[in-house]
Amino acid sequence: MKPHGTTLDGLPTDVASEPIIAWRVWALTGRRDGSDLLLRPVARRARTWQPRQVVEASCRSSRWHEAPEPLCTCGLHGTHGIEVLRKTKGPAVLGRVALWGRVIEHQHGFRAQFAYPQRLRLICQFCFWTTGARREAPRHVGWFPRGEMMPICDEHLAVARRHDVFPRSLVTADEVAQRLRDIYAVDALAI
């Protein structure tokens, strides 16, 4: 990486000649049959990541600067480690993401100009919140009214059904995971 400058807290702002690989989570949208799968940032207003297309950062707050900007929070985010991501609301997919272009490093990771997923894995968000990604992979995927898909393990599916909060429509997580990897042309993430 080539030095470009520093941020207010003294951390480097670089223009990456080689991608930086970082951790990231996404929400997952698609149809009930497991088709039309798209990765969506967990931030509700953010746009979906289109398959086989590089994602370019933009700033929703200002059109007067390029993303990422050292004095703003804009950019495509990735973290140094998984632990920071365990506080995220609504994750369905954990992955490694390649970040490049203008990159700003900060305390928990990076903000970049360009990104694309490298490796993906469906996760049960309840397991992820409590134990990280170390538990078994989810066995089912269900849908909520707004089109969000939720991978879930057998244990948490039983809890959800006891409380009548999970949809009856389910497909196998293995099928959805394989389709997702095929659509984005990426490999499986092993933990």
MDTraj code that builds the backbone (N, CA, C; nanometers):
import mdtraj as md
import numpy as np

residues = "MET LYS PRO HIS GLY THR THR LEU ASP GLY LEU PRO THR ASP VAL ALA SER GLU PRO ILE ILE ALA TRP ARG VAL TRP ALA LEU THR GLY ARG ARG ASP GLY SER ASP LEU LEU LEU ARG PRO VAL ALA ARG ARG ALA ARG THR TRP GLN PRO ARG GLN VAL VAL GLU ALA SER CYS ARG SER SER ARG TRP HIS GLU ALA PRO GLU PRO LEU CYS THR CYS GLY LEU HIS GLY THR HIS GLY ILE GLU VAL LEU ARG LYS THR LYS GLY PRO ALA VAL LEU GLY ARG VAL ALA LEU TRP GLY ARG VAL ILE GLU HIS GLN HIS GLY PHE ARG ALA GLN PHE ALA TYR PRO GLN ARG LEU ARG LEU ILE CYS GLN PHE CYS PHE TRP THR THR GLY ALA ARG ARG GLU ALA PRO ARG HIS VAL GLY TRP PHE PRO ARG GLY GLU MET MET PRO ILE CYS ASP GLU HIS LEU ALA VAL ALA ARG ARG HIS ASP VAL PHE PRO ARG SER LEU VAL THR ALA ASP GLU VAL ALA GLN ARG LEU ARG ASP ILE TYR ALA VAL ASP ALA LEU ALA ILE".split()
xyz = np.array([
    [0.0826, -0.1183, 0.0000],
    [0.0000, 0.0000, 0.0000],
    [0.0867, 0.1243, 0.0000],
    [0.0373, 0.2270, -0.0620],
    [0.1085, 0.3513, -0.0787],
    [0.0540, 0.4567, 0.0181],
    [0.1362, 0.5212, 0.1002],
    [0.0855, 0.6223, 0.1915],
    [0.0134, 0.7343, 0.1174],
    [-0.0973, 0.7798, 0.1753],
    [-0.1755, 0.8867, 0.1139],
    [-0.1960, 1.0022, 0.2108],
    [-0.1914, 0.9766, 0.3396],
    [-0.2153, 1.0798, 0.4396],
    [-0.2562, 1.0168, 0.5707],
    [-0.3109, 1.0969, 0.6608],
    [-0.3568, 1.0431, 0.7884],
    [-0.4938, 1.1001, 0.8218],
    [-0.5658, 1.0286, 0.9072],
    [-0.6953, 1.0733, 0.9548],
    [-0.6744, 1.1628, 1.0754],
    [-0.7824, 1.2176, 1.1311],
    [-0.7723, 1.3053, 1.2481],
    [-0.7094, 1.2355, 1.3681],
    [-0.7359, 1.1043, 1.3835],
    [-0.6790, 1.0329, 1.4980],
    [-0.5403, 0.9757, 1.4687],
    [-0.4802, 1.0182, 1.3575],
    [-0.3431, 0.9780, 1.3268],
    [-0.3298, 0.8460, 1.2550],
    [-0.4418, 0.7771, 1.2267],
    [-0.4346, 0.6509, 1.1549],
    [-0.4152, 0.6780, 1.0061],
    [-0.3506, 0.5852, 0.9345],
    [-0.3181, 0.6117, 0.7942],
    [-0.4390, 0.6068, 0.7012],
    [-0.4364, 0.6919, 0.6003],
    [-0.5283, 0.6871, 0.4866],
    [-0.4425, 0.6427, 0.3702],
    [-0.4750, 0.5302, 0.3096],
    [-0.3912, 0.4751, 0.2043],
    [-0.4695, 0.4556, 0.0760],
    [-0.3971, 0.4506, -0.0341],
    [-0.4525, 0.4056, -0.1598],
    [-0.3975, 0.2652, -0.1798],
    [-0.4858, 0.1667, -0.1724],
    [-0.4430, 0.0276, -0.1752],
    [-0.4169, -0.0184, -0.3178],
    [-0.2974, -0.0717, -0.3416],
    [-0.2667, -0.1291, -0.4719],
    [-0.3069, -0.2760, -0.4745],
    [-0.3104, -0.3388, -0.3603],
    [-0.3584, -0.4756, -0.3437],
    [-0.4765, -0.4700, -0.2486],
    [-0.5762, -0.5553, -0.2660],
    [-0.6915, -0.5497, -0.1759],
    [-0.6549, -0.5849, -0.0322],
    [-0.7246, -0.5213, 0.0577],
    [-0.7187, -0.5563, 0.1994],
    [-0.8346, -0.6508, 0.2237],
    [-0.8105, -0.7601, 0.2921],
    [-0.9169, -0.8563, 0.3211],
    [-0.9623, -0.8333, 0.4651],
    [-1.0920, -0.8114, 0.4819],
    [-1.1490, -0.7808, 0.6133],
    [-1.2759, -0.8634, 0.6347],
    [-1.3291, -0.8589, 0.7555],
    [-1.4536, -0.9274, 0.7908],
    [-1.5720, -0.8344, 0.7700],
    [-1.6882, -0.8933, 0.7375],
    [-1.8094, -0.8154, 0.7174],
    [-1.9313, -0.9057, 0.7332],
    [-2.0461, -0.8472, 0.7702],
    [-2.1741, -0.9194, 0.7696],
    [-2.2718, -0.8454, 0.6783],
    [-2.3669, -0.9217, 0.6263],
    [-2.4718, -0.8680, 0.5411],
    [-2.6060, -0.9263, 0.5848],
    [-2.7136, -0.8577, 0.5493],
    [-2.8473, -0.9160, 0.5522],
    [-2.8651, -0.9843, 0.4175],
    [-2.9695, -1.0659, 0.4047],
    [-2.9921, -1.1411, 0.2819],
    [-3.1366, -1.1225, 0.2380],
    [-3.1559, -1.0894, 0.1114],
    [-3.2910, -1.0773, 0.0573],
    [-3.3055, -1.1729, -0.0602],
    [-3.4301, -1.2080, -0.0896],
    [-3.4569, -1.2971, -0.2015],
    [-3.5999, -1.3470, -0.1969],
    [-3.6324, -1.4346, -0.2893],
    [-3.7674, -1.4923, -0.2979],
    [-3.7776, -1.6170, -0.2095],
    [-3.8996, -1.6552, -0.1817],
    [-3.9253, -1.7709, -0.0946],
    [-3.8684, -1.9016, -0.1491],
    [-3.8479, -1.9100, -0.2798],
    [-3.7917, -2.0328, -0.3367],
    [-3.6387, -2.0314, -0.3355],
    [-3.5792, -1.9262, -0.2772],
    [-3.4338, -1.9174, -0.2686],
    [-3.3696, -1.8534, -0.3908],
    [-3.4499, -1.7959, -0.4800],
    [-3.3943, -1.7297, -0.5983],
    [-3.3821, -1.5794, -0.5738],
    [-3.3210, -1.5100, -0.6669],
    [-3.3009, -1.3648, -0.6605],
    [-3.2311, -1.3220, -0.5308],
    [-3.1327, -1.3987, -0.4901],
    [-3.0598, -1.3687, -0.3671],
    [-2.9711, -1.2462, -0.3852],
    [-2.9726, -1.1584, -0.2856],
    [-2.8869, -1.0402, -0.2863],
    [-2.8329, -1.0141, -0.1465],
    [-2.7067, -0.9780, -0.1402],
    [-2.6469, -0.9314, -0.0157],
    [-2.6875, -0.7861, 0.0044],
    [-2.7277, -0.7522, 0.1263],
    [-2.7636, -0.6149, 0.1579],
    [-2.6942, -0.5772, 0.2874],
    [-2.6312, -0.4621, 0.2916],
    [-2.5725, -0.4196, 0.4183],
    [-2.6794, -0.4192, 0.5282],
    [-2.6385, -0.4441, 0.6510],
    [-2.7351, -0.4495, 0.7606],
    [-2.7950, -0.3128, 0.7911],
    [-2.7311, -0.2055, 0.7463],
    [-2.7906, -0.0724, 0.7586],
    [-2.9088, -0.0662, 0.6620],
    [-3.0257, -0.0397, 0.7120],
    [-3.1492, -0.0481, 0.6338],
    [-3.1497, 0.0370, 0.5063],
    [-3.0932, 0.1541, 0.5083],
    [-3.1003, 0.2441, 0.3929],
    [-2.9981, 0.2105, 0.2850],
    [-2.9031, 0.1262, 0.3152],
    [-2.7945, 0.0995, 0.2209],
    [-2.8427, 0.0143, 0.1029],
    [-2.7795, 0.0345, -0.0115],
    [-2.8195, -0.0387, -0.1319],
    [-2.7596, -0.1790, -0.1336],
    [-2.8248, -0.2682, -0.2069],
    [-2.7784, -0.4066, -0.2165],
    [-2.6480, -0.4146, -0.2949],
    [-2.5747, -0.5203, -0.2675],
    [-2.4516, -0.5484, -0.3415],
    [-2.4912, -0.6378, -0.4588],
    [-2.4732, -0.5894, -0.5790],
    [-2.5126, -0.6638, -0.6982],
    [-2.4102, -0.7729, -0.7288],
    [-2.4581, -0.8912, -0.7691],
    [-2.3659, -1.0003, -0.8020],
    [-2.2718, -0.9639, -0.9156],
    [-2.1464, -1.0017, -0.8989],
    [-2.0416, -0.9871, -1.0004],
    [-2.0180, -0.8431, -1.0438],
    [-2.0513, -0.7486, -0.9543],
    [-2.0248, -0.6074, -0.9797],
    [-1.9510, -0.5483, -0.8603],
    [-1.8446, -0.4771, -0.8877],
    [-1.7705, -0.4092, -0.7823],
    [-1.8623, -0.3059, -0.7184],
    [-1.8599, -0.2986, -0.5872],
    [-1.9384, -0.1985, -0.5153],
    [-1.8498, -0.0755, -0.4956],
    [-1.9020, 0.0407, -0.5289],
    [-1.8292, 0.1658, -0.5093],
    [-1.8986, 0.2477, -0.4022],
    [-1.8209, 0.2978, -0.3087],
    [-1.8745, 0.3766, -0.1982],
    [-1.9230, 0.5123, -0.2456],
    [-2.0247, 0.5611, -0.1776],
    [-2.0712, 0.6985, -0.1973],
    [-2.1112, 0.7503, -0.0601],
    [-2.1238, 0.8799, -0.0482],
    [-2.1609, 0.9385, 0.0798],
    [-2.3047, 0.9881, 0.0731],
    [-2.3870, 0.9418, 0.1661],
    [-2.5266, 0.9856, 0.1724],
    [-2.5386, 1.1242, 0.2358],
    [-2.4400, 1.1641, 0.3120],
    [-2.4456, 1.2926, 0.3830],
    [-2.4008, 1.4102, 0.2982],
    [-2.3070, 1.3846, 0.2073],
    [-2.2508, 1.4960, 0.1315],
    [-2.2144, 1.4522, -0.0096],
    [-2.2494, 1.5335, -0.1051],
    [-2.2066, 1.5086, -0.2433],
    [-2.0779, 1.5850, -0.2731],
    [-2.0242, 1.6510, -0.1720],
    [-1.9094, 1.7392, -0.1931],
    [-1.7759, 1.6716, -0.1693],
    [-1.7780, 1.5453, -0.1298],
    [-1.6508, 1.4751, -0.1154],
    [-1.6624, 1.3326, -0.1684],
    [-1.5482, 1.2749, -0.1991],
    [-1.5432, 1.1359, -0.2428],
    [-1.5405, 1.0464, -0.1200],
    [-1.6016, 0.9293, -0.1311],
    [-1.6000, 0.8335, -0.0214],
    [-1.4838, 0.7366, -0.0415],
    [-1.4166, 0.6999, 0.0649],
    [-1.4358, 0.7453, 0.2020],
    [-1.3621, 0.8764, 0.2286],
    [-1.4191, 0.9543, 0.3154],
    [-1.3635, 1.0831, 0.3549],
    [-1.3180, 1.0730, 0.5005],
    [-1.1968, 1.1154, 0.5326],
    [-1.1478, 1.1050, 0.6704],
    [-1.2372, 1.1728, 0.7746],
    [-1.3047, 1.2797, 0.7397],
    [-1.3868, 1.3528, 0.8364],
    [-1.5327, 1.3067, 0.8390],
    [-1.5617, 1.1957, 0.7737],
    [-1.6981, 1.1435, 0.7627],
    [-1.6962, 0.9951, 0.8006],
    [-1.8106, 0.9317, 0.8016],
    [-1.8174, 0.7874, 0.8289],
    [-1.8458, 0.7074, 0.7027],
    [-1.8455, 0.7727, 0.5875],
    [-1.8803, 0.7064, 0.4622],
    [-1.7719, 0.6064, 0.4207],
    [-1.8087, 0.5203, 0.3288],
    [-1.7181, 0.4189, 0.2774],
    [-1.7756, 0.2805, 0.2974],
    [-1.7119, 0.1831, 0.2388],
    [-1.7513, 0.0431, 0.2530],
    [-1.6707, -0.0157, 0.3676],
    [-1.7400, -0.0632, 0.4686],
    [-1.6767, -0.1021, 0.5935],
    [-1.6374, -0.2495, 0.5973],
    [-1.5281, -0.2761, 0.6639],
    [-1.4815, -0.4098, 0.6953],
    [-1.4080, -0.4019, 0.8279],
    [-1.4068, -0.5114, 0.9049],
    [-1.3447, -0.5081, 1.0369],
    [-1.2214, -0.5982, 1.0427],
    [-1.1391, -0.5709, 1.1458],
    [-1.0201, -0.6539, 1.1698],
    [-1.0594, -0.7936, 1.2161],
    [-1.1632, -0.8046, 1.2972],
    [-1.2026, -0.9328, 1.3545],
    [-1.3532, -0.9490, 1.3642],
    [-1.3957, -1.0710, 1.3909],
    [-1.5377, -1.1056, 1.3975],
    [-1.6059, -1.0463, 1.5203],
    [-1.5364, -1.0352, 1.6315],
    [-1.5997, -0.9941, 1.7578],
    [-1.6772, -0.8635, 1.7460],
    [-1.6264, -0.7661, 1.6745],
    [-1.6953, -0.6379, 1.6571],
    [-1.8309, -0.6589, 1.5891],
    [-1.8380, -0.7534, 1.4974],
    [-1.9597, -0.7779, 1.4199],
    [-2.0697, -0.8450, 1.5000],
    [-2.0361, -0.9078, 1.6116],
    [-2.1363, -0.9798, 1.6909],
    [-2.2415, -0.8870, 1.7507],
    [-2.2181, -0.7576, 1.7504],
    [-2.3155, -0.6604, 1.8021],
    [-2.4121, -0.6137, 1.6931],
    [-2.3931, -0.6595, 1.5709],
    [-2.4715, -0.6149, 1.4564],
    [-2.6134, -0.6697, 1.4623],
    [-2.7107, -0.5863, 1.4266],
    [-2.8503, -0.6302, 1.4219],
    [-2.8805, -0.6949, 1.2875],
    [-2.9392, -0.8127, 1.2917],
    [-2.9895, -0.8779, 1.1715],
    [-2.8905, -0.9361, 1.0737],
    [-2.7737, -0.9864, 1.1173],
    [-2.6844, -1.0463, 1.0180],
    [-2.7356, -1.1824, 0.9717],
    [-2.7174, -1.2136, 0.8438],
    [-2.7543, -1.3434, 0.7884],
    [-2.6357, -1.4108, 0.7217],
    [-2.5377, -1.3304, 0.6801],
    [-2.4214, -1.3808, 0.6080],
    [-2.2954, -1.3193, 0.6687],
    [-2.1986, -1.4038, 0.6963],
    [-2.0669, -1.3606, 0.7430],
    [-1.9706, -1.3851, 0.6284],
    [-1.8768, -1.2934, 0.6091],
    [-1.7833, -1.3158, 0.5009],
    [-1.6552, -1.2366, 0.5124],
    [-1.5669, -1.2694, 0.4221],
    [-1.4431, -1.1948, 0.4033],
    [-1.4657, -1.1101, 0.2794],
    [-1.4252, -0.9848, 0.2876],
    [-1.4480, -0.8903, 0.1803],
    [-1.3150, -0.8282, 0.1387],
    [-1.2974, -0.8109, 0.0075],
    [-1.1790, -0.7425, -0.0444],
    [-1.2119, -0.5940, -0.0530],
    [-1.1251, -0.5107, 0.0024],
    [-1.1401, -0.3652, 0.0009],
    [-1.0212, -0.3055, -0.0721],
    [-1.0448, -0.2074, -0.1582],
    [-0.9339, -0.1443, -0.2290],
    [-0.9717, -0.0035, -0.2733],
    [-0.8777, 0.0593, -0.3451],
    [-0.8932, 0.1998, -0.3826],
    [-0.8445, 0.2845, -0.2667],
    [-0.9141, 0.3918, -0.2372],
    [-0.8801, 0.4734, -0.1205],
    [-0.9314, 0.4001, 0.0032],
    [-0.8440, 0.3740, 0.0984],
    [-0.8787, 0.2983, 0.2185],
    [-0.8374, 0.3774, 0.3415],
    [-0.9289, 0.3890, 0.4357],
    [-0.9008, 0.4554, 0.5630],
    [-0.9076, 0.3499, 0.6722],
    [-0.7988, 0.3342, 0.7449],
    [-0.7973, 0.2412, 0.8569],
    [-0.8401, 0.3151, 0.9823],
    [-0.9225, 0.2493, 1.0643],
    [-0.9662, 0.3084, 1.1907],
    [-0.9562, 0.2029, 1.3004],
    [-1.0007, 0.2356, 1.4181],
    [-0.9841, 0.1490, 1.5349],
    [-1.0376, 0.0073, 1.5141],
    [-1.1533, -0.0071, 1.4513],
    [-1.2153, -0.1392, 1.4373],
    [-1.1963, -0.2035, 1.3007],
    [-1.1380, -0.1320, 1.2047],
    [-1.1206, -0.1900, 1.0726],
    [-1.0896, -0.0876, 0.9670],
    [-1.1680, -0.0913, 0.8592],
    [-1.1383, -0.0102, 0.7424],
    [-1.2666, 0.0465, 0.6816],
    [-1.2507, 0.1577, 0.6075],
    [-1.3530, 0.2124, 0.5192],
    [-1.2863, 0.2275, 0.3839],
    [-1.3498, 0.1759, 0.2799],
    [-1.2850, 0.1723, 0.1493],
    [-1.3716, 0.2318, 0.0394],
    [-1.3055, 0.2613, -0.0709],
    [-1.3716, 0.3146, -0.1894],
    [-1.4411, 0.2038, -0.2687],
    [-1.3773, 0.0870, -0.2814],
    [-1.4318, -0.0247, -0.3584],
    [-1.4299, -0.1521, -0.2737],
    [-1.5244, -0.2441, -0.3044],
    [-1.5286, -0.3708, -0.2314],
    [-1.5995, -0.4781, -0.3141],
    [-1.5679, -0.6033, -0.2800],
    [-1.6411, -0.7183, -0.3338],
    [-1.6204, -0.8353, -0.2373],
    [-1.7259, -0.9153, -0.2128],
    [-1.7101, -1.0298, -0.1223],
    [-1.6155, -1.1348, -0.1803],
    [-1.5406, -1.1994, -0.0916],
    [-1.4470, -1.3040, -0.1330],
    [-1.4917, -1.4430, -0.0898],
    [-1.5418, -1.4534, 0.0327],
    [-1.5885, -1.5809, 0.0881],
    [-1.7128, -1.5519, 0.1709],
    [-1.8125, -1.6437, 0.1640],
    [-1.9388, -1.6208, 0.2335],
    [-1.9839, -1.7448, 0.3085],
    [-2.0580, -1.7208, 0.4170],
    [-2.1160, -1.8294, 0.4969],
    [-2.2446, -1.7785, 0.5604],
    [-2.3523, -1.8577, 0.5493],
    [-2.4755, -1.8238, 0.6202],
    [-2.4531, -1.8449, 0.7689],
    [-2.5147, -1.7597, 0.8504],
    [-2.5028, -1.7737, 0.9954],
    [-2.6401, -1.7604, 1.0600],
    [-2.6592, -1.8321, 1.1688],
    [-2.7764, -1.8132, 1.2546],
    [-2.7433, -1.6926, 1.3421],
    [-2.8197, -1.5846, 1.3270],
    [-2.7842, -1.4626, 1.4005],
    [-2.7881, -1.4829, 1.5512],
    [-2.8731, -1.5703, 1.6005],
    [-2.8817, -1.5931, 1.7453],
    [-2.7569, -1.6639, 1.7963],
    [-2.7087, -1.7626, 1.7217],
    [-2.5823, -1.8285, 1.7568],
    [-2.4668, -1.7296, 1.7475],
    [-2.4674, -1.6491, 1.6424],
    [-2.3604, -1.5523, 1.6194],
    [-2.3517, -1.4523, 1.7340],
    [-2.4670, -1.4039, 1.7825],
    [-2.4684, -1.3083, 1.8935],
    [-2.4139, -1.3695, 2.0213],
    [-2.4375, -1.4986, 2.0421],
    [-2.3980, -1.5597, 2.1693],
    [-2.2630, -1.6298, 2.1656],
    [-2.2296, -1.6934, 2.0549],
    [-2.1048, -1.7711, 2.0513],
    [-2.0140, -1.7358, 1.9348],
    [-2.0498, -1.6360, 1.8583],
    [-1.9720, -1.6069, 1.7385],
    [-2.0097, -1.7049, 1.6301],
    [-1.9215, -1.7320, 1.5386],
    [-1.9522, -1.8211, 1.4261],
    [-1.9042, -1.9634, 1.4523],
    [-1.8804, -1.9973, 1.5754],
    [-1.8190, -2.1259, 1.6074],
    [-1.9183, -2.2417, 1.6137],
    [-2.0473, -2.2133, 1.6240],
    [-2.1482, -2.3192, 1.6282],
    [-2.1704, -2.3779, 1.4907],
    [-2.2553, -2.4827, 1.4890],
    [-2.2945, -2.5441, 1.3629],
    [-2.3557, -2.4418, 1.2684],
    [-2.3418, -2.4660, 1.1420],
    [-2.4048, -2.3787, 1.0420],
    [-2.5565, -2.3949, 1.0504],
    [-2.6323, -2.2916, 1.0133],
    [-2.7786, -2.3036, 1.0146],
    [-2.8253, -2.4102, 0.9158],
    [-2.9377, -2.4753, 0.9473],
    [-2.9893, -2.5807, 0.8597],
    [-3.1073, -2.5347, 0.7753],
    [-3.1676, -2.4215, 0.8125],
    [-3.2877, -2.3731, 0.7442],
    [-3.2745, -2.2242, 0.7150],
    [-3.3545, -2.1775, 0.6196],
    [-3.3679, -2.0348, 0.5920],
    [-3.5176, -2.0062, 0.5812],
    [-3.5620, -1.9034, 0.6543],
    [-3.7022, -1.8631, 0.6493],
    [-3.7132, -1.7183, 0.6080],
    [-3.8356, -1.6744, 0.5778],
    [-3.8585, -1.5387, 0.5274],
    [-3.9460, -1.4588, 0.6214],
    [-3.9172, -1.3298, 0.6262],
    [-4.0013, -1.2358, 0.6989],
    [-4.0746, -1.1483, 0.5986],
    [-4.1797, -1.0797, 0.6409],
    [-4.2646, -1.0047, 0.5476],
    [-4.1924, -0.9056, 0.4560],
    [-4.0887, -0.8403, 0.5003],
    [-4.0204, -0.7416, 0.4168],
    [-3.9221, -0.8048, 0.3191],
    [-3.9250, -0.9364, 0.3058],
    [-3.8390, -1.0038, 0.2099],
    [-3.7031, -1.0419, 0.2648],
    [-3.6798, -1.0164, 0.3942],
    [-3.5515, -1.0545, 0.4523],
    [-3.5506, -1.2031, 0.4838],
    [-3.4389, -1.2634, 0.4559],
    [-3.4214, -1.4059, 0.4804],
    [-3.3418, -1.4229, 0.6090],
    [-3.3798, -1.5244, 0.6865],
    [-3.3088, -1.5496, 0.8106],
    [-3.2636, -1.6952, 0.8178],
    [-3.1322, -1.7184, 0.8078],
    [-3.0803, -1.8532, 0.8338],
    [-3.0962, -1.8835, 0.9826],
    [-3.1298, -2.0071, 1.0157],
    [-3.1530, -2.0414, 1.1562],
    [-3.1169, -2.1872, 1.1808],
    [-3.0603, -2.2132, 1.2977],
    [-3.0230, -2.3495, 1.3358],
    [-3.1459, -2.4209, 1.3928],
    [-3.1374, -2.5520, 1.4086],
    [-3.2499, -2.6308, 1.4617],
    [-3.2918, -2.5841, 1.6007],
    [-3.1954, -2.5584, 1.6870],
    [-3.2252, -2.5173, 1.8247],
    [-3.3049, -2.3865, 1.8283],
    [-3.2617, -2.2874, 1.7530],
    [-3.3304, -2.1586, 1.7539],
    [-3.4607, -2.1610, 1.6740],
    [-3.4713, -2.2498, 1.5761],
    [-3.5975, -2.2674, 1.5050],
    [-3.7039, -2.3219, 1.6009],
    [-3.6654, -2.4181, 1.6853],
    [-3.7592, -2.4743, 1.7836],
    [-3.8064, -2.3661, 1.8807],
    [-3.7144, -2.2821, 1.9255],
    [-3.7515, -2.1717, 2.0165],
    [-3.8473, -2.0756, 1.9459],
    [-3.8166, -2.0395, 1.8232],
    [-3.9010, -1.9463, 1.7478],
    [-4.0408, -2.0048, 1.7269],
    [-4.0479, -2.1324, 1.6959],
    [-4.1786, -2.1949, 1.6747],
    [-4.2596, -2.2005, 1.8042],
    [-4.1929, -2.2237, 1.9163],
    [-4.2646, -2.2240, 2.0458],
    [-4.3265, -2.0880, 2.0741],
    [-4.2607, -1.9819, 2.0252],
    [-4.3106, -1.8468, 2.0486],
    [-4.3911, -1.7937, 1.9290],
    [-4.4118, -1.8794, 1.8288],
    [-4.4900, -1.8467, 1.7098],
    [-4.4432, -1.7171, 1.6423],
    [-4.3119, -1.7018, 1.6301],
    [-4.2578, -1.5807, 1.5679],
    [-4.1822, -1.6089, 1.4385],
    [-4.1763, -1.7321, 1.3959],
    [-4.0999, -1.7632, 1.2762],
    [-4.1933, -1.8112, 1.1665],
    [-4.1688, -1.7743, 1.0438],
    [-4.2575, -1.8159, 0.9342],
    [-4.2543, -1.9662, 0.9129],
    [-4.3595, -2.0172, 0.8586],
    [-4.3700, -2.1612, 0.8305],
    [-4.2909, -2.2001, 0.7061],
    [-4.2683, -2.1072, 0.6150],
    [-4.1999, -2.1339, 0.4890],
    [-4.0491, -2.1426, 0.5106],
    [-3.9928, -2.2602, 0.4848],
    [-3.8494, -2.2817, 0.5037],
    [-3.7905, -2.3546, 0.3836],
    [-3.6646, -2.3265, 0.3534],
    [-3.5866, -2.4048, 0.2581],
    [-3.4567, -2.4427, 0.3286],
    [-3.3833, -2.5360, 0.2710],
    [-3.2601, -2.5779, 0.3370],
    [-3.1511, -2.4726, 0.3178],
    [-3.0766, -2.4513, 0.4234],
    [-2.9691, -2.3518, 0.4210],
    [-2.8596, -2.3904, 0.3226],
    [-2.8325, -2.5193, 0.3086],
    [-2.7277, -2.5631, 0.2156],
    [-2.7589, -2.5194, 0.0723],
    [-2.8869, -2.5317, 0.0307],
    [-2.9264, -2.4900, -0.1041],
    [-2.9077, -2.3394, -0.1222],
    [-2.9532, -2.2627, -0.0242],
    [-2.9426, -2.1164, -0.0322],
    [-2.7963, -2.0743, -0.0322],
    [-2.7157, -2.1351, 0.0531],
    [-2.5731, -2.1000, 0.0605],
    [-2.5029, -2.1271, -0.0721],
    [-2.5319, -2.2422, -0.1323],
    [-2.4688, -2.2752, -0.2608],
    [-2.5130, -2.1780, -0.3698],
    [-2.6425, -2.1464, -0.3751],
    [-2.6913, -2.0489, -0.4741],
    [-2.6250, -1.9132, -0.4546],
    [-2.6146, -1.8719, -0.3287],
    [-2.5537, -1.7418, -0.2992],
    [-2.4087, -1.7376, -0.3475],
    [-2.3337, -1.8423, -0.3179],
    [-2.1932, -1.8472, -0.3620],
    [-2.1838, -1.8510, -0.5144],
    [-2.2750, -1.9243, -0.5791],
    [-2.2747, -1.9303, -0.7257],
    [-2.3081, -1.7936, -0.7859],
    [-2.4079, -1.7267, -0.7315],
    [-2.4502, -1.5963, -0.7834],
    [-2.3369, -1.4950, -0.7746],
    [-2.2671, -1.4933, -0.6611],
    [-2.1587, -1.3959, -0.6423],
    [-2.0223, -1.4475, -0.6878],
    [-2.0176, -1.5735, -0.7316],
    [-1.8944, -1.6354, -0.7798],
    [-1.7843, -1.6282, -0.6751],
    [-1.8164, -1.6746, -0.5531],
    [-1.7204, -1.6739, -0.4433],
    [-1.7138, -1.8118, -0.3802],
    [-1.6144, -1.8318, -0.2961],
    [-1.5962, -1.9567, -0.2257],
    [-1.6662, -1.9554, -0.0900],
    [-1.6796, -2.0741, -0.0323],
    [-1.7371, -2.0872, 0.1001],
    [-1.6364, -2.0388, 0.2043],
    [-1.6872, -1.9790, 0.3102],
    [-1.6047, -1.9363, 0.4226],
    [-1.6038, -2.0491, 0.5249],
    [-1.4876, -2.0996, 0.5584],
    [-1.4742, -2.2018, 0.6613],
    [-1.4246, -2.1350, 0.7884],
    [-1.4811, -2.1742, 0.8998],
    [-1.4390, -2.1153, 1.0264],
    [-1.3870, -2.2249, 1.1165],
])
top = md.Topology()
chain = top.add_chain()
for i, resn in enumerate(residues, 1):
    res = top.add_residue(resn, chain, resSeq=i)
    for name in ("N", "CA", "C"):
        top.add_atom(name, md.element.get_by_symbol(name[0]), res)
traj = md.Trajectory(xyz[None], top)
